[in-house]
Amino acid sequence: MGTRAARSSWIVLLVGLALLVAGIALSLGGSADCAAVETRAGNKCITYGDGAARTLDETATEEHPAAPVTLGLGGLLAAAGVWLVFFADRSVRPATGVGDRIELARRYGWRFADVDRELLADWADNPDFGADQPAYAVLRGSFEDLEFVVFDFRRPGSGTAGTAWVVYLPHPSRTFVEWATTQQPLYRRPLHKVGVRADAIVDIGREQHRSTEPDAVLRQIRALAEIVQRFEAQAAASS
């Protein structure tokens, strides 16, 4: 997300938490008082008419009337803040451009290319790609010692555009294909459509991914890298 969006999301979260704290304080700090038909004399409440008296110590502490409202509003704002900060999708319209990928390449020393005409030749068996189709807005780099590539593509026939994220294994392994397809659930947020082969795992988006937050480009890369790392850890443990 952009700086302004990030700041506003944190403000919502902090205001919600502050209201929750205030509501809890109001709930715990309620005061004992006399009822409407009673009058107070020192620490006693005397009932009109019959003069019956009771001490305030015997009166149950009453919750401050604003406490429920404050707690409810604080809870709603805190929940909204958590969603905005940690889970909100900052994707924007595809026409926005690929400044997020260019920024990541500049920031981390990765490589960005407007067009790569050879990348998809290695994915000819995938129906979403075409061996004669170029890849666009290509970002290449290394994430947690795993090589990755992010790119846009156009589907053969329909020409509809999408974004793909690929993470490569350190060493190709046919065991990875069996392990990933039979034992691990591969469809989960933020992944869309996952494919595996001996040397890589790919997530294919339904449409082009654009974001105002450069790091959102790597959301799928993190998820794919986690799958590869689990496989590598289990393979190392069993060897």
C-alpha positions in Angstrom: 0.0 0.0 0.0 1.1 3.6 -0.4 2.5 5.6 2.5 -0.8 7.5 2.9 -2.8 4.3 2.8 -0.5 2.6 5.3 -0.7 5.5 7.7 -4.5 5.7 7.6 -4.9 2.0 8.2 -2.7 2.2 11.2 -4.6 5.2 12.5 -7.9 3.2 12.3 -6.3 0.3 14.2 -4.8 2.5 16.9 -8.0 4.5 17.4 -10.0 1.2 17.7 -7.5 -0.1 20.3 -7.7 3.2 22.2 -11.5 3.0 22.3 -11.3 -0.6 23.5 -9.0 0.4 26.4 -11.3 3.3 27.2 -14.4 1.1 27.2 -12.7 -1.5 29.5 -11.7 1.3 31.8 -15.3 2.6 31.9 -16.6 -0.9 32.6 -14.2 -1.4 35.5 -14.5 2.0 36.9 -18.3 2.1 37.3 -19.5 3.7 40.5 -22.0 2.6 43.1 -24.8 5.2 43.6 -28.3 5.4 45.0 -31.4 4.6 43.0 -33.9 7.2 41.7 -36.3 6.6 44.7 -33.5 7.0 47.2 -31.6 9.9 48.7 -28.0 9.7 49.7 -26.9 10.4 53.3 -23.2 9.9 53.7 -22.5 6.3 52.6 -26.1 5.3 52.9 -29.1 5.3 50.5 -32.5 6.1 52.2 -35.7 5.1 50.5 -38.3 7.8 50.3 -41.5 7.1 52.3 -40.5 4.1 54.5 -37.0 5.4 55.4 -35.4 2.0 54.7 -31.6 2.4 54.5 -28.7 0.5 53.0 -25.0 1.3 52.7 -23.4 1.9 49.4 -21.0 -1.0 50.1 -24.0 -3.3 49.5 -24.8 -1.8 46.2 -23.5 -3.6 43.1 -21.2 -1.5 41.0 -23.0 -0.2 38.0 -21.3 -0.1 34.6 -20.8 3.3 33.1 -23.6 3.9 30.4 -21.0 4.8 27.8 -19.0 1.6 28.3 -21.0 -0.7 25.9 -21.0 1.9 23.1 -17.3 2.6 23.5 -16.4 -1.1 23.6 -18.6 -1.8 20.5 -17.2 1.0 18.5 -13.7 0.2 19.5 -14.1 -3.4 18.6 -15.4 -2.5 15.1 -12.6 0.0 14.5 -10.0 -2.4 15.8 -11.3 -5.2 13.6 -11.4 -2.9 10.5 -7.9 -1.7 11.3 -6.5 -5.3 11.5 -8.1 -6.1 8.2 -6.8 -3.0 6.5 -3.2 -3.4 7.9 -2.7 -7.1 7.5 -5.3 -8.5 5.0 -6.6 -5.9 2.7 -5.8 -6.5 -1.0 -4.2 -3.3 -2.3 -4.7 -4.4 -5.9 -5.7 -1.6 -8.3 -6.9 -1.3 -11.9 -4.6 -2.9 -14.5 -4.2 0.5 -16.2 -2.1 1.7 -13.3 1.1 0.3 -14.7 4.0 -1.7 -13.3 5.8 0.9 -11.2 5.6 -1.5 -8.3 7.8 -4.0 -10.0 10.2 -1.4 -11.3 10.5 -0.1 -7.7 11.3 -3.6 -6.4 14.0 -4.1 -9.0 15.6 -0.8 -8.1 15.3 -1.4 -4.4 16.7 -4.9 -4.2 19.0 -5.0 -7.3 16.6 -7.3 -9.2 16.1 -7.3 -12.9 13.1 -5.8 -14.8 12.4 -6.1 -18.5 9.5 -4.8 -20.5 9.4 -7.9 -22.7 10.9 -11.3 -22.6 10.3 -13.4 -25.7 12.0 -16.5 -24.5 10.5 -17.0 -21.0 7.3 -18.8 -22.0 9.0 -21.2 -24.4 9.9 -23.3 -21.3 6.2 -23.5 -20.4 4.7 -24.8 -23.6 2.8 -27.6 -21.8 0.8 -25.1 -19.8 -2.5 -24.2 -21.5 -2.5 -20.7 -20.0 0.8 -19.8 -21.7 1.9 -20.1 -25.3 5.4 -21.0 -26.4 5.2 -18.4 -29.1 3.9 -15.7 -26.7 6.1 -13.1 -25.1 6.1 -12.3 -21.4 5.6 -8.7 -20.3 6.7 -6.6 -17.3 9.1 -9.3 -16.2 10.6 -9.1 -12.7 13.4 -11.6 -11.9 15.2 -11.9 -8.5 16.0 -14.1 -5.5 13.8 -14.4 -2.5 15.1 -16.2 0.5 17.7 -17.9 -1.7 15.1 -19.1 -4.2 15.0 -17.7 -7.7 11.7 -16.3 -8.9 10.1 -14.5 -11.8 6.9 -12.4 -12.0 5.4 -11.6 -15.4 2.3 -10.7 -17.3 1.1 -12.9 -20.2 -1.8 -13.2 -22.7 -3.6 -16.5 -22.9 -3.5 -18.2 -26.4 -6.8 -17.9 -28.2 -8.7 -15.5 -25.9 -5.9 -13.0 -25.5 -7.0 -12.3 -21.9 -4.2 -11.0 -19.7 -3.0 -12.4 -16.4 -0.1 -12.3 -14.1 2.0 -15.3 -13.1 4.4 -15.9 -10.2 7.1 -18.6 -10.4 9.5 -19.9 -7.8 12.2 -22.3 -8.9 13.5 -25.2 -6.8 17.2 -25.2 -5.9 17.5 -28.7 -7.5 14.9 -30.2 -9.8 13.1 -33.2 -8.3 10.3 -35.4 -9.6 9.5 -36.2 -6.0 8.4 -32.6 -5.6 5.6 -33.0 -8.2 4.2 -36.0 -6.4 4.6 -34.4 -3.0 3.0 -31.2 -3.9 0.1 -32.6 -5.9 -0.9 -35.4 -3.5 0.0 -34.2 0.0 -0.2 -30.4 0.1 -3.2 -28.2 -0.3 -2.0 -25.7 -2.9 -5.1 -23.6 -3.3 -5.2 -21.1 -0.4 -5.1 -17.3 -0.1 -3.4 -15.6 -1.7 -2.8 -18.2 -4.4 -5.1 -18.6 -7.4 -4.3 -21.5 -9.7 -1.1 -23.4 -8.8 0.9 -25.7 -11.1 4.0 -27.7 -10.3 6.8 -29.3 -12.2 10.1 -30.9 -11.3 12.0 -27.6 -11.1 9.3 -24.9 -10.3 6.0 -24.0 -8.8 3.8 -21.4 -10.4 0.7 -19.4 -9.4 -1.4 -18.1 -12.3 -3.7 -15.2 -11.7 -7.1 -14.7 -13.4 -6.2 -11.2 -14.4 -3.3 -8.8 -14.3 -2.1 -7.9 -10.9 -1.5 -4.3 -10.1 -0.9 -2.7 -6.7 -0.1 0.6 -5.1 2.2 -1.3 -2.8 5.4 -2.8 -4.3 5.7 -5.5 -1.7 2.3 -6.8 -2.6 3.9 -8.1 -5.8 5.7 -10.6 -3.6 2.7 -11.9 -1.7 2.4 -15.0 -4.0 6.2 -15.4 -4.1 6.2 -15.7 -0.3 3.5 -18.3 -0.4 5.1 -20.4 -3.1 8.5 -20.1 -1.5 7.0 -21.4 1.7 5.8 -24.5 -0.1 9.2 -25.1 -1.6 10.9 -24.6 1.7 8.6 -27.2 3.4 9.5 -29.7 0.7 13.2 -29.1 1.0 13.0 -29.4 4.8 11.1 -32.7 4.7 13.4 -34.0 2.0 16.5 -33.1 4.1 15.0 -34.7 7.2 14.2 -38.0 5.4 17.6 -38.3 3.7 
